[in-house]
Amino acid sequence: MTLPTLSSASRILAVLCLLASLSLTGCGYSLTNNQPSILGNGSSTMRIREVKNATIYPWINQIVRSSMYDEITNRNIAIMTGSESADYSMVIDIEKFTISSRVLGTKDETLEYTVYLVFNATVYDNKNEQVWSSGSTGRSRSYPVSDARLAGTQIANLLVQKMVDNMRNRF
């Protein structure tokens, strides 16, 4: 078996990558997904107790709830459950959600929506004492879609990802 020959530039690049990876692990750098969150190492249970909605869009409740549930589960922040005996519970308060048509086609059909979402999430322990709060966090973005719910889902996913990042990064 013959090994492929590498150019000197490829060898130098490989050595630099190896040195960079060794130096990063030596200084304590690790991926944030391996770090403990505000809830510990991911073995705690959590439920979403309530989603408050002060907007005229009743469907945004379920989108935010399911996005938060999925993101916490996928990142191993906690084990999500519906049980009232969970270690932690979360209350989500949707403060503002607006959606408007920005780009219209020749037949007045919407080609792009601009959406704005603001909500906060508060986590309580099983003694109903506040453990963490995101504070009011908002995002606005335009989406080239013709479906208002799809645009709402995309902005909710983006904002939930930011909040769960903050649950993991405690600094």
C-alpha positions in Angstrom: 0.0 0.0 0.0 1.4 3.4 -0.9 0.5 6.5 1.0 -0.5 9.6 -0.9 2.2 12.3 -1.1 1.3 15.6 0.3 2.5 18.9 -0.9 4.6 20.9 1.6 1.8 23.4 1.9 -0.6 20.6 2.9 1.9 19.3 5.5 2.4 22.7 7.0 -1.4 23.3 7.2 -1.9 19.9 8.8 0.8 20.6 11.4 -0.7 24.1 12.1 -4.2 22.5 12.6 -2.7 19.9 15.0 -0.9 22.6 17.0 -4.0 24.8 17.2 -6.1 21.9 18.4 -3.5 20.9 21.0 -3.1 24.4 22.3 -6.9 25.0 22.6 -7.5 21.9 24.6 -4.4 22.6 26.7 -5.8 26.0 27.8 -9.1 24.6 28.9 -11.2 25.4 25.8 -14.1 23.1 25.2 -17.3 23.1 23.3 -20.2 24.9 25.1 -22.4 21.9 24.6 -20.2 19.9 27.0 -20.4 22.6 29.7 -22.9 22.5 32.6 -25.9 24.7 32.3 -27.7 26.7 34.9 -29.6 23.5 35.6 -26.5 21.3 36.1 -25.3 18.5 33.9 -28.5 17.8 32.0 -30.0 15.1 34.2 -32.5 17.5 35.8 -36.1 17.4 34.7 -37.9 20.5 33.5 -41.4 21.3 32.3 -42.9 24.3 30.6 -45.5 25.4 33.1 -47.1 28.2 31.2 -46.8 30.3 28.0 -48.4 33.7 28.4 -49.3 35.6 25.2 -50.2 39.3 25.1 -50.5 39.2 21.3 -53.3 38.7 18.8 -51.6 35.6 17.4 -52.7 32.6 19.4 -50.6 30.1 17.3 -47.3 31.7 18.4 -47.7 30.0 21.8 -47.3 26.5 20.5 -44.5 27.5 18.2 -42.4 29.1 21.0 -43.3 26.2 23.4 -42.3 23.5 21.0 -39.1 25.3 19.9 -38.0 25.8 23.5 -38.8 22.1 24.3 -36.8 20.9 21.3 -33.8 23.2 21.9 -33.4 22.3 25.6 -33.7 18.6 24.7 -31.3 18.7 21.8 -28.7 20.5 23.8 -29.0 18.2 26.8 -29.8 21.2 29.1 -32.5 19.1 30.9 -34.9 16.2 30.5 -38.2 17.7 29.4 -41.3 16.3 31.0 -44.9 17.3 31.5 -44.9 16.2 35.2 -45.7 18.7 37.9 -43.0 17.0 40.0 -40.2 18.2 37.7 -37.0 19.7 39.2 -37.5 22.9 37.3 -40.4 24.7 35.6 -40.3 27.5 33.0 -42.8 30.3 32.4 -42.6 32.0 29.0 -44.1 35.4 28.6 -44.6 36.5 24.9 -44.6 40.3 25.2 -44.8 41.3 21.5 -45.1 39.7 18.2 -45.7 41.6 15.0 -45.7 40.5 11.5 -46.0 42.7 8.4 -45.8 42.3 4.6 -42.8 44.1 3.3 -42.5 42.9 -0.3 -45.5 42.4 -2.4 -45.7 40.8 -5.8 -47.5 42.1 -8.9 -50.7 40.4 -7.7 -50.5 41.8 -4.2 -49.3 38.5 -2.8 -46.8 38.6 0.1 -43.3 37.7 -1.0 -41.5 38.7 2.2 -42.5 39.2 5.9 -40.8 41.2 8.5 -41.4 39.7 12.0 -40.6 41.0 15.4 -40.8 38.9 18.5 -40.0 39.8 22.2 -40.4 37.4 25.1 -38.8 36.3 28.3 -38.3 33.0 29.9 -38.1 32.5 33.6 -37.0 29.2 35.3 -38.1 28.2 38.8 -36.9 25.4 41.0 -39.3 22.9 42.6 -39.7 25.4 45.6 -41.0 28.0 43.1 -37.9 30.2 43.6 -36.5 31.9 40.5 -33.3 30.3 39.3 -32.8 32.1 36.0 -34.4 34.8 33.8 -33.6 35.7 30.3 -35.0 39.2 30.6 -37.0 40.7 27.7 -35.2 39.5 24.6 -36.2 40.3 21.1 -35.3 39.8 17.5 -36.5 41.2 14.2 -35.8 39.8 10.8 -37.2 39.7 7.3 -38.0 36.3 5.7 -38.6 35.7 2.0 -41.5 33.4 2.5 -45.2 33.6 1.6 -46.5 32.0 4.8 -46.8 34.1 8.0 -46.6 31.1 10.3 -43.4 30.0 8.7 -41.8 33.4 9.3 -43.1 33.3 12.9 -41.5 29.9 13.4 -38.2 31.0 12.0 -37.9 34.0 14.3 -39.1 32.0 17.3 -36.4 29.3 16.6 -33.7 32.0 16.3 -34.7 33.7 19.6 -35.0 30.4 21.5 -31.5 29.4 20.3 -30.2 32.7 21.8 -31.9 32.1 25.1 -30.7 28.5 25.4 -27.2 29.7 24.6 -27.5 32.0 27.6 -28.8 29.1 29.8 -25.6 27.2 28.9 -23.1 30.1 29.1 -23.3 31.3 32.7 -20.8 34.2 32.3 
